[in-house]
C-alpha cells in the first residue's frame, strides 16, 4: 500500500511538470503561428474597424476585458508563487516552534537529490522554489497569450457581426426603392460583404491554427485532468499530515482553475462564432440582389459549424467538458 501511495503522491506533480514542458514546447515550435496572429491584430485587424459607434463600443469593451483577463492571470499567479514557496517554511515554524514537535524539514515539493537534502536544506529549498516559480511562470505566460488571443478573435467576430447587421443601411434601402444608383449601391453591398467573408476566412484560419497548437494540452487535460483531480483530493483526505493536506488541496484548486480556464476560452469562442451566424440572419437581406443573397447563403452555410477549441479534434472544450471532468473526478473519488 505504501508503494501505491507514493505513486499517487508523485503522479500529480509529474502531470504538472509534463504539462509545463508541453506548453513551452508548443509555443516554441509554433512561433510563426503566434507571430501571424499578433501581426494580424496589430495591423490588419484595424482595416476592418470603422469610425462607428458600434465598432467603438466593441473595441473598447473587448480591450477592457482583455486587460481584465491578463490582470486576473497575473494577480492569481504571483500570490500563488509566494504562497507555494513560503508555505513550507510557515508550517515548519508552526510545527517546530509553536507545537514543539521534533524538527521536520519541509519543501515546496518532493524531489530526489543525489545528496543529503537535509544537510543541504537551503540549497534544495532554493532550487525547488525556483523550479516552482518557473513552472507557474510557464503556465501564467501561456494562459496570458492564449486568453488574450482568444478575446481578440472574439472581438473580430463581434466586429464582423456588427458589420453584417449594418451591411445594408437604411440609406441603401432608400436608394434601392427609389431607383437611385441601384447598380452602384448593390455593387457597394457586394464589396462590403466580400470583405467581411474574406476577414472571416482569415479569422477561421487563425482560430484553427491556435486549436492545433492547444490540442495536445487540452487532450491531456481532459484525459488526465479527472484522474489528477481525484488523486489530489484523495491524497489530501488520507494523509495524516497538515502540510501535505494543505499542499494537495492547493494543487487541487490550481488544477481546477487551469482546466476551467481552457474550457471557458473554448466556450467563449464557440459562443461568439454562433452569434456571428445570428448576425447574418439580422442583415437586411430581402433588399439585396440575387448575387448578394447567394453570397449570404454560402456565408451562412460556412458559419453553421462554429469555431471551437478541441482536444485534438476528439471533443470540444467547453463548459460541458468541464462539467464532465468534474463528474468523472467525483465518480473516481467514490470508487
C-alpha positions in Angstrom: 0.0 0.0 0.0 2.9 2.3 0.8 4.3 1.9 -2.7 1.0 2.7 -4.3 0.6 5.7 -2.1 4.0 7.0 -3.2 2.9 6.7 -6.8 -0.4 8.5 -6.0 1.7 11.1 -4.2 4.0 11.8 -7.1 1.7 11.4 -10.1 0.0 14.9 -9.9 3.5 16.5 -9.7 4.7 14.7 -12.8 1.5 15.7 -14.6 2.0 19.4 -13.8 5.6 19.2 -15.0 4.6 17.4 -18.2 2.0 20.0 -19.0 4.5 22.8 -18.4 7.0 21.2 -20.7 4.3 20.6 -23.4 3.1 24.2 -23.1 6.6 25.6 -23.5 7.5 23.2 -26.4 4.3 24.1 -28.3 4.8 27.8 -28.1 8.5 27.5 -29.1 7.8 25.2 -32.0 4.8 27.3 -33.3 6.3 30.8 -33.2 5.2 31.5 -36.7 1.6 30.9 -35.8 1.8 33.3 -32.8 3.6 35.9 -34.9 0.9 35.7 -37.6 -1.9 36.2 -35.1 0.0 39.0 -33.3 0.8 40.8 -36.6 -2.8 40.5 -37.8 -4.3 42.1 -34.7 -1.6 44.7 -34.5 -2.0 45.9 -38.1 -4.6 44.2 -40.4 -7.4 44.0 -37.9 -7.9 47.7 -37.9 -8.6 47.8 -41.6 -12.0 46.4 -40.9 -12.8 48.7 -37.9 -14.6 51.8 -38.9 -15.4 55.0 -37.1 -18.9 54.0 -36.0 -20.5 53.8 -32.5 -20.9 50.1 -32.8 -17.3 49.3 -33.6 -16.0 51.8 -31.0 -18.1 50.1 -28.3 -16.9 46.7 -29.3 -13.2 47.6 -29.4 -13.5 49.5 -26.0 -15.4 46.6 -24.4 -13.0 43.8 -25.5 -9.9 45.8 -24.8 -11.1 46.3 -21.2 -12.0 42.6 -21.0 -8.5 41.6 -22.3 -6.9 43.7 -19.6 -9.1 42.1 -17.0 -8.1 38.6 -18.1 -4.4 39.4 -18.2 -4.6 41.1 -14.8 -6.5 38.2 -13.3 -3.9 35.6 -14.5 -1.0 37.7 -13.2 -2.7 38.6 -9.8 -3.6 34.9 -9.4 -0.2 33.6 -10.3 2.1 35.9 -8.3 0.4 35.2 -4.9 0.4 31.5 -5.9 4.2 31.5 -6.3 4.6 33.3 -2.9 2.3 31.0 -1.1 3.7 27.8 -2.5 7.3 28.8 -1.8 6.7 30.3 1.6 4.1 27.8 2.9 6.6 25.0 3.9 8.6 27.5 6.0 5.5 28.7 7.8 4.3 25.2 8.5 7.9 24.3 9.8 7.8 27.3 12.1 4.3 26.3 13.4 5.2 22.6 13.9 8.7 23.1 15.4 8.4 26.3 17.4 4.7 26.6 18.2 3.7 22.9 18.7 7.2 21.9 19.9 7.3 18.8 17.7 10.5 17.1 16.6 12.3 19.1 13.8 10.9 18.4 10.4 12.1 19.6 7.0 9.5 20.6 4.5 9.9 21.5 0.8 7.7 23.0 -1.9 7.5 19.5 -3.5 9.0 16.1 -3.1 12.2 16.0 -5.1 15.0 13.4 -5.3 18.6 14.6 -5.0 22.0 12.7 -5.3 22.9 14.2 -1.9 21.5 14.5 1.6 18.9 17.2 1.1 18.5 17.7 4.9 22.2 18.6 5.2 21.9 20.9 2.2 18.4 22.0 3.1 18.6 25.6 1.9 20.2 24.6 -1.4 17.4 22.1 -2.1 14.7 24.6 -0.9 16.0 27.4 -3.1 16.1 25.0 -6.1 12.6 23.8 -5.6 11.3 27.3 -5.1 13.0 28.4 -8.3 11.6 25.4 -10.3 8.1 26.1 -8.8 8.3 29.7 -10.0 9.4 28.6 -13.4 6.6 26.1 -13.8 4.0 28.6 -12.6 5.5 31.2 -14.9 5.2 29.0 -17.9 1.5 28.4 -17.1 1.0 32.1 -16.5 2.5 33.4 -19.7 0.9 30.7 -21.9 -2.5 31.4 -20.4 -2.0 35.1 -20.9 -1.2 34.6 -24.6 -4.0 32.1 -25.3 -6.5 34.1 -23.2 -5.7 37.4 -24.9 -5.6 35.9 -28.4 -9.0 34.2 -27.8 -10.5 37.5 -26.7 -9.0 39.2 -29.8 -10.6 36.6 -32.1 -13.9 37.0 -30.4 -13.6 40.8 -30.8 -13.1 40.5 -34.5 -16.1 38.1 -34.7 -18.1 40.7 -32.9 -16.9 43.4 -35.3 -17.8 41.2 -38.3 -21.2 40.5 -36.8 -21.9 44.3 -36.3 -20.8 44.9 -39.9 -23.1 42.2 -41.1 -26.1 43.7 -39.2 -25.4 47.0 -40.9 -24.5 45.5 -44.3 -27.5 47.2 -45.9 -28.1 50.5 -44.3 -31.4 52.5 -44.4 -29.8 54.8 -46.9 -29.1 51.9 -49.2 -32.7 50.7 -48.9 -34.0 54.1 -49.8 -31.8 54.3 -52.9 -32.8 50.9 -54.0 -36.5 51.6 -53.5 -36.3 55.0 -55.2 -34.2 53.6 -58.0 -31.3 55.9 -57.4 -27.8 54.5 -58.3 -29.2 51.0 -57.8 -26.4 49.2 -59.6 -23.7 51.1 -57.7 -25.5 50.5 -54.4 -25.7 46.8 -54.9 -22.0 46.8 -56.0 -21.0 48.5 -52.8 -23.0 46.0 -50.8 -21.4 43.1 -52.5 -17.9 44.6 -52.0 -18.6 45.1 -48.2 -19.9 41.5 -48.0 -16.9 40.2 -49.9 -14.5 41.9 -47.4 -16.4 40.5 -44.4 -16.2 37.0 -45.8 -12.5 37.3 -46.5 -11.9 38.6 -43.0 -14.0 35.8 -41.5 -12.0 33.2 -43.5 -8.8 34.5 -42.0 -10.2 34.5 -38.5 -11.3 30.9 -39.1 -7.8 30.1 -40.2 -6.0 31.6 -37.1 -8.6 30.0 -34.8 -7.9 26.6 -36.3 -4.2 27.2 -36.1 -4.5 28.1 -32.4 -6.7 25.0 -31.9 -4.0 22.8 -33.4 -1.4 24.3 -31.0 -3.7 23.8 -28.0 -5.0 20.4 -29.0 -2.3 18.3 -27.2 -2.5 20.1 -23.9 -6.3 20.1 -23.9 -6.4 16.4 -24.7 -4.1 15.7 -21.7 -6.2 18.0 -19.5 -9.3 16.1 -20.5 -7.9 12.6 -20.3 -5.8 13.0 -17.1 -7.5 16.0 -15.5 -10.1 14.0 -13.8 -7.5 11.4 -12.6 -5.2 14.1 -11.2 -8.0 16.0 -9.5 -9.2 12.7 -7.9 -5.7 11.8 -6.8 -5.0 15.2 -5.2 -8.3 15.2 -3.3 -7.8 11.5 -2.3 -4.2 12.2 -1.1 -5.4 15.4 0.8 -8.0 13.4 2.7 -6.0 10.3 3.6 -2.6 11.7 4.7 -2.2 12.3 8.4 -0.1 15.4 7.9 -1.2 19.1 8.0 1.3 20.3 5.4 0.6 17.6 2.8 -3.1 18.0 3.3 -2.9 21.7 2.6 -0.4 21.3 -0.2 -2.6 18.8 -2.1 -5.7 20.8 -1.5 -3.9 23.8 -3.0 -2.8 21.7 -6.0 -6.4 20.5 -6.4 -7.6 24.2 -6.6 -4.8 25.0 -9.1 -5.8 22.1 -11.3 -9.4 23.1 -11.3 -8.5 26.7 -12.3 -6.3 25.5 -15.1 -8.8 23.1 -16.6 -11.6 25.7 -16.2 -9.5 28.3 -18.0 -9.0 26.0 -21.0 -12.7 25.1 -21.1 -14.0 28.7 -20.7 -11.9 30.1 -23.5 -13.3 27.3 -25.7 -16.9 28.2 -24.6 -16.4 31.9 -25.3 -15.0 31.2 -28.8 -17.9 28.9 -29.8 -20.5 31.4 -28.4 -19.1 34.3 -30.4 -19.0 32.1 -33.5 -22.6 31.2 -33.1 -23.5 34.9 -32.6 -22.0 35.7 -35.9 -24.4 33.3 -37.6 -27.3 35.1 -35.9 -26.0 38.4 -37.1 -26.1 37.1 -40.7 -29.8 36.4 -40.2 -30.2 40.0 -38.9 -28.9 41.5 -42.2 -31.5 43.3 -44.3 -31.1 40.6 -46.9 -34.5 40.9 -48.6 -33.3 44.2 -50.2 -30.2 42.6 -51.6 -29.9 41.5 -55.2 -29.7 37.8 -56.3 -25.9 37.7 -56.3 -25.6 39.2 -52.8 -28.3 36.7 -51.5 -26.3 33.8 -53.0 -23.1 35.1 -51.2 -25.0 35.5 -48.0 -26.4 31.9 -48.3 -22.9 30.5 -48.9 -21.5 32.5 -46.0 -24.3 31.4 -43.7 -23.7 27.7 -44.6 -20.0 28.2 -43.8 -20.7 29.5 -40.3 -23.1 26.7 -39.3 -20.1 24.9 -37.8 -18.9 27.1 -35.0 -15.3 27.8 -34.3 -14.1 25.9 -31.2 -11.1 24.6 -29.3 -10.9 20.9 -29.2 -8.9 18.1 -27.5 -7.0 17.2 -30.7 -10.3 17.1 -32.6 -11.8 14.4 -30.3 -14.2 16.6 -28.4 -14.9 20.3 -27.9 -13.5 22.0 -24.9 -16.3 24.0 -23.3 -18.3 24.2 -20.0 -19.9 20.9 -20.8 -16.5 19.3 -20.9 -15.5 20.9 -17.6 -18.7 19.5 -16.1 -17.9 16.1 -17.5 -14.4 16.2 -15.9 -15.8 17.2 -12.6 -18.4 14.4 -12.7 -15.7 11.8 -13.6 -13.4 13.0 -10.8 -16.2 12.6 -8.3 -17.0 9.1 -9.6 -13.4 8.1 -9.4 -13.1 9.5 -5.9 -16.1 7.5 -4.7 -14.6 4.2 -6.0 
